[in-house]
């Protein structure tokens, strides 16, 4: 039976509050699974010092067999030991912290540089826009990974801060292109034209109107980049160019384990699983964010 409000068009109905971004995200299977995986990895990384049974760099005298081989999972060492008698579980947990620390800081730096150049180039146009776009085109002419490896080889013995800086200086062009294209659309909207006609300064327009209205696609690409940079750190560590030892990284653990894949497969299986779960979580979360924030572009 229809209610009075449904029968009488003159009676105002209470407005329904739109579900929050988080709820819309969790309604999607990809968003739910991705959020759960990302939340799990973040909790593990934050609590790594409390969850790890031992120091990740401690070499145990009883961590190797009588023949000097790594110990299999079980007993004192739940996930076994590596070739130096170190606890695999402790190294995995601390490796998650190193992976997130690198990827989050590097992603923030990449996004900041990319948005800064992209927004200013798109809004002001002219010679600066041409200069930025031609420089990004030149950057795209080089394979990013090879170019980054070249820069690292030039610097030698890179610290974590130096590695993050090199990544930020290498990976910002894609964000700049996205921010520029979105700015070209945003600056032609009615509310920006109104602000401009009222004499608002360019800085006010950019900060209050343009940047907030281009953040949806930027958030999506930023989330997806976190997973990509975690993979990048693992690749660099696998090649011996990542975070310097003895800090545990998943890529270095895989590289160490491949030498013992016949007698100690757990040395590379566990870090491989951790890397896969983490990257999958951020990728699923990024895809779900894209579907929620950009419904016309998302694939649902």
PETAMO-V402746 format. One record per helix or strand. SS is the DSSP state (~ for helix, > for strand). FROM is the first residue (numbers start at 1). LEN is the number of residues. If there is no record, write none. Layout:
ss->SS from->FROM len->LEN
ss->SS from->FROM len->LEN
This chain:
ss->~ from->4 len->4
ss->~ from->21 len->6
ss->~ from->29 len->18
ss->~ from->48 len->4
ss->> from->64 len->1
ss->> from->70 len->1
ss->> from->74 len->1
ss->> from->77 len->1
ss->> from->81 len->1
ss->> from->87 len->1
ss->~ from->88 len->37
ss->~ from->126 len->15
ss->~ from->144 len->12
ss->~ from->160 len->12
ss->~ from->173 len->14
ss->~ from->190 len->8
ss->~ from->202 len->37
ss->~ from->250 len->11
ss->~ from->266 len->28
